[in-house]
Amino acid sequence: MVQVVFIEQDGTRREVDAVEGEPLMYAARGAGVEGIIAECGGSAMCATCHCYVVDAPDGVLPPPEPQEADTIEFMAHEPQDNSRLPCQIKATAAMEGLVLQVATGR
């Protein structure tokens, strides 16, 4: 298990255990993180799991694939340079301590 932190829209910090190799969105939904809706089930089509990377170990996150980048650009509310879709980030041991802020405005 890999422990990551999701900061909910109201500021609540939720430490979540993610299974290595599975998308972080699954762990967030399973833990009931408020604001992670994931309407498309993880296919990078809806941006309802949109988060901002607050803190990440250096080099741990690969850049977004083109589909994720396009979905963020065209579907996400208030996209920023640190925007990511947790449905597209598979947990690895190196991600221990990753902090994501759930985006607002769904």
NORFENZI-V400354 format. One record per residue. RES is the residue in three letters. OMEGA is omega as a letter, one per 30 degrees, with the letter a starting at -180 (999 if undefined). D_LAST is the distance of its C-alpha to the last C-alpha in Angstrom with 2 decimals. Layout:
BEGIN
{{RES | OMEGA | D_LAST} {RES | OMEGA | D_LAST}}
END
This chain:
BEGIN
{{MET | l | 29.12} {VAL | a | 27.15} {GLN | l | 25.50} {VAL | a | 22.27} {VAL | l | 20.16} {PHE | l | 16.43} {ILE | a | 15.47} {GLU | a | 12.77} {GLN | l | 10.66} {ASP | l | 13.72} {GLY | l | 16.12} {THR | l | 17.51} {ARG | a | 19.10} {ARG | l | 19.32} {GLU | a | 22.16} {VAL | l | 21.70} {ASP | l | 24.52} {ALA | l | 23.81} {VAL | l | 26.44} {GLU | l | 27.95} {GLY | l | 27.23} {GLU | l | 24.04} {PRO | l | 20.52} {LEU | l | 18.87} {MET | l | 15.88} {TYR | l | 18.54} {ALA | a | 19.69} {ALA | l | 16.34} {ARG | a | 15.72} {GLY | l | 19.38} {ALA | l | 19.26} {GLY | l | 16.39} {VAL | a | 14.21} {GLU | l | 11.44} {GLY | l | 7.89} {ILE | a | 9.57} {ILE | l | 8.93} {ALA | a | 11.03} {GLU | a | 11.31} {CYS | l | 14.00} {GLY | l | 15.95} {GLY | a | 16.40} {SER | l | 17.55} {ALA | a | 15.36} {MET | a | 14.21} {CYS | a | 10.48} {ALA | l | 9.02} {THR | l | 6.84} {CYS | a | 9.32} {HIS | l | 9.12} {CYS | l | 11.37} {TYR | l | 13.97} {VAL | l | 17.58} {VAL | a | 19.20} {ASP | l | 22.54} {ALA | l | 24.18} {PRO | a | 27.85} {ASP | l | 29.35} {GLY | a | 29.15} {VAL | a | 27.35} {LEU | l | 24.33} {PRO | l | 25.35} {PRO | l | 23.76} {PRO | l | 20.97} {GLU | a | 22.55} {PRO | a | 22.26} {GLN | l | 19.83} {GLU | a | 17.34} {ALA | l | 17.96} {ASP | l | 17.53} {THR | l | 14.19} {ILE | a | 12.92} {GLU | a | 14.73} {PHE | a | 13.70} {MET | a | 10.25} {ALA | l | 8.46} {HIS | l | 6.89} {GLU | l | 10.07} {PRO | l | 12.12} {GLN | l | 15.19} {ASP | a | 18.48} {ASN | l | 17.58} {SER | l | 14.37} {ARG | l | 14.87} {LEU | a | 13.67} {PRO | l | 15.37} {CYS | a | 16.16} {GLN | l | 18.55} {ILE | l | 20.22} {LYS | a | 23.12} {ALA | l | 24.46} {THR | l | 27.85} {ALA | a | 30.17} {ALA | a | 29.84} {MET | l | 26.17} {GLU | l | 27.37} {GLY | l | 25.72} {LEU | l | 22.74} {VAL | l | 20.01} {LEU | l | 16.31} {GLN | l | 13.70} {VAL | a | 10.25} {ALA | l | 7.97} {THR | l | 6.02} {GLY | l | 3.76} {ARG | 999 | 0.00}}
END
